[in-house]
Amino acid sequence: MDKLNNEFFFSTLSKFDVEENGRVEYKIKPEFGDGKIVLYKILNGLYVILSDSTIKNKMGSSQAFCNRGGIFYKLIEGKFYININNQKAIVINKGDMVNFSGDKQDRIIEGKHFGERVLSFGLYFYYDELVHALSENHFDSDALKEYINDERIRQILVYRRDAQVEKALSDLWHVVREDNRFLIRTKALELLHYATNNYINHLSDSKKKYDERIISQVIEMKYFLDINLDRYFTISELAKKFGLSQTYAKEIFKELYGNTIYQYHLSRRLEAANVMVTEEAETKISEIALKTGFSSASKFTQAYKKKYGIIPSCLRS
C-alpha cells in the first residue's frame, strides 16, 4: 500500500481508517468533505476501488499522480471533470466509463468536483508490480503490456457502451457488496482483462474536450441561474455576461446538466413558483408570474400546467 499512501487522494484528501484481510478503508478528511474510499487488494499492484464521497465547495479539486499505472472505473453517481497536466478537460457524467494508462512519473490527473456526491467503482493498478504478480501466478500479461504502452489512451478515454465490460463491472459490484473475497479476486481479474483489451474498440468514441476556463464559466452560469429566478434570460445575455460563445454555452451546459439552459432555468423558476402557489395563499397568481420571470399570468399558467398537470388556480380553491 506504500504507493497508494503517497497518492494525493489518499495522503491529502483522505486519511487511513482501517485495514482487514486486504480490505483498506480511507475516510475523506472533514476539512475537504465526507465519505470514504474502499480498496481491495487483488494482487500486488492491483486494487478494486470504490469511492463514495462528497468534496466540499462547488469547485473542489483532487489530484492523482499516475506513476506507470492505470485507472479504469465507471461513474455510478454524480459528475465532475478531469484533465491531465492542465490540458483540456473532459466532463465525466453518470454512466461514463473512464480508461487511462500512464507511463511517466508525476503525470497529474486533476479532478474538479461540483460539491455533490460522487460514486465510482473500478480498478486501480501499478504496472510493474502487477506484471510481476501476474507472472508469479502464471497469468498472461501480454495484453497489459500492450495497453500500458499504447500512446492513444494517454489523455483519458471515456465511453459508455461495452457489454462485456459492463457485465464484468456489474458482477464485481455484486460480489463486493457481498464481501466475497474469492469472487472479488476472480471478477477483478476478469474486468482487468476486458478493460485492457476492449479499449481499442472505443478509441474513436471518447468525449469532446474543452478548455477548463470555459467549463468553469458554464458552472458559474448555472449557479447564477439558480439564484436569479425572478426573470428570464436569453442565451445571448448569458453568453455575454460569462464571456462565452452561445454555441459553447449551450453545448457544455447540456453536457454538464443534461438539459438545455432554457429548460433548466424554466424548471427552476416553476419550482419556485410552485412553492408560492401552494404556500402563499395571499399572493395572486399574476404576482407569482411576475416574481418568477413570466411576462403574463397566462404564459405562467400554460408553463405550470405543462410541468405539473394542473393549472395553479385550481390549487387555490
N, C-alpha and C positions, 0 to 999 in steps of 0.2 A: 504493500500500500504506500510505500515511500513516495513514488512518483505522484500518485494521486494527492497526497498530502501537500505537495508543492504546487499543485494547480491552483489558480486564482480562486475558482469557485469553492474549493474545499478549504483552502488556507485563509481566505479573506472573508468571503461572504457567509461561510458556514463554519461550524465547529464540530469536531468529532464528538459523538454521543455514546454509541455502544457498538460492540463487536461480538458476534456469536457465531461460531462454526462457519466462517466465510461470509457471513452477512454483516455488513457495516452500515451504520446509520449516522448521517450528519444532520444537524439542525441549523436552519438559517439563523444567523445572529439577529437579535431583536432590533438592533440599530439599522438593519438592512431590510427587514420584513419578517416573514414567518414561513413555516413549512419545513420540509425535510427532503433529503436525498438518500435513497437506499441503494446500496451496491451489493451484488452477489458476485463473489469471485468464482469464476468458472475454471480458468486455468491461469497460470502465471501470465499476466499481461492482458487478460480478457475478463471483462466485467459486464454483467447486466446492470443497467442503471435505470432507476425510477426516480424522477424528480417531480415533486409536488410542492410548489412554493408560490409565494406572492412577494415580489420585490417592491419595496416602498417607492412612492413617487411615480408620477406618470411617465418619467423618462429614466427610471433606474437602469443601471447597466451592470453587466458582468463580463468577465473576460476569461478566456481559456488559452493556454499555450500548448498547442498540439505538437509535441515533440516526436516526430516519426511514429505517428499512430493514426487512428481513425475513429470516427464517430458516426453512428447510424441510429436514428431514432424517429419515432412518429410523435407528432404533437397531438395529444388527445383532447386537451382543453386549452383555451387561451390563444394568445398571439404575441409575437414580438418580431423584431427584425435583427438581422445579423450581417456583419461584414467581416472581411479578413484584411488585416493590415491597413485599415482605414480606406479601403476601396469602396466601390459602390455596394449598397446594401440590398438585401433580399427580404421581403416580407414573408414571414412564416405564419400560416394560418392553421386553424384546427383541421386535422386530417392530412396535413402535409407530412411527407417523409423526407428526412434530411440525410444526405450521404456525403461524407467528406473524408478525405485522407490527406495527410501531410508528411513531408519527408525533410522538413527543415526545422532547425532549432528556433524557438521563440516565434513561431507563426501565431499571431494574435488573432483570435476569433472573439469579436466583441458582440454581445447581445444587448439590445435595448428593450426594456420592458415597458408595459403600459399601466403598471400598478394593479394588475388583475391576476387572478390565479392562472398559473401555467402548469400543466401536467404533461410530462413527456416520458417516453419509455423506449428503451432500445439497448444498444451495445456501445461500449467504450473500450478501446484496446490500444496497446502499445506493441508496435510491430515486432521489434527484435525479440522481446520476451515471449510473444505469442508464437512466433515461428519456431523458436526453440522448444516451447511447450508442446506444440503440435507434433514436432519430430519425436520428442520423447514418448508421446502417446501413440506414435505410428499413424498420425493423420497426415493427409496430403496438404502441403502448404503452397503449392504452385499457384493456385488462384489468388491467394492472399498476396503473394509476391508480385503478381501482375497488377493487382488492384493498387497496391501501395505505390507502385512506380508509374501509374497512369497519370500523366500530366493533365488529362482532360477533366479530372474531378478535383483539381486543386482549389477551385474557387467556389465550392459548395454546389452540390447537385440537389435539387428539390423536385420531387414528383409526387403524384397522388395515386397512381394506379399500378399495382403489381400483385396479381392474385397470389403467387407463391409467397412473396414477402409478407403480404397482409395475413395470410393463413398462418405463417410461422410466427408472426408477431402476436396474433390472437391466441395461439396455442401457448406461447411463452407467457403472455399476460395471465392466462388462467392458472398455470402451474405456479407462477409467482404468488398469486393471490392465495393459493392453497399451501404455499411454502413447501412444495415437494422438491427437495433439493436434487434428487436423482433426475427427475424430469426437467427441472430448470436447466441442468447441465446439458441434457440431450437436446432440448429445444433451442437453447442458446447457440449451440454449435450448428444446428440446422439453419437458424436465422443468419449466422455468420456466413454460411455457405451461400445463401441466396443474396445477401447484401453485397457480397464481394464478387458475385458472378453476374447477377441480373442488372446491375447498374448500367452496363453497356447498352441495354435496351432503352435507356432513358436519357441518353446524352443530349438529345435534341428537345427534351421535354422541360428543361429547367426554367424556372420562373424568371421574369424580367428583373433586371437590377436597376436601382435608382440611386441618385445622389442622396446621401444621408440628410443633407440640409433640406431637401425637398420633402422627404418623409416627415422630418421634424415639423416643418411648416404646416403640412396637412394635419398632423396630430394637433397642433395648436389651433388650427381652424376648427377641428371637431370640438375642442374644449370651449372655444369661443361660441359656437352654435349652442352648446349645452347651457350656457348661462345667459344667452340672449334669445329668449323665447317670445319676446314681445313684438317681433317684427319679422317680415320676410326679407331674405337676402337673395339677390341674383348671383349667379355664378360669376359674372363679371365683377361685381362688387367684392366678393370674397377673394377671387384670384388676385385682384389689385391690392387688397388690404394685406395679403400674406405673400406678395411678391412671387406669384406663381402664374404659369400659363394656365388657361382654362382647361386645356387638354390634360395636363399633369394633375391639376386639382381634381378633376372628375375621375381620372383613371386610378390614381393612387388612393383616393378616398374609397372607391368601390373595392379596391384590393384589400384595404385595411379593415373596412367595416361591413362589407358585404351588401351595401346598399348605395343608392345614389345620394348625392348631397341633398337634393331636393326632398326625396322621400324620407331620408333620415331626419332632417330638420322638421318636416311636416309632422312626422310621427311624434317627435319630442314636444312640439307645440300642442298637438292634440292631447297628449298625455297630461300636460299642464292644464289645458282647458278642462279636461275631464275631472280633475281634482276640484276645480272651481264649480263645475256643473253639479257635482254630487255633494260638495261640502259647503258651498257658499250660496245658500238659497236666496239671499238678498241681492246677489249680483245678477243683473239682467244678462240674458243671452247675448244681446248686442254688445254689452260691455265686455263680456268674456271674449267675444270675437275680436274686438279691438285690442284687448290686452294680450292676445296671442298672435297678433300679426295678420289677421284676416281683414280684407278690405270691406267686407259686409257680413251681416248676420247670415244671409242666405248661403254665401260661399262657405262659411264656417259650418253651417248645418249640413250642407252637402258632404263636406270632408269628414265631419264627425260621424255621419251615418255610414259612410263607406268603411270607416275603421271599426266602429262599434256596433253597427247593425241596427241602430235606433237613432231617432232624432233627439237632440238634447232636451227639447221642451217636454218630451214625454216623461222625463225623469223628474220633472218639476210638479207633476200633477198629484 
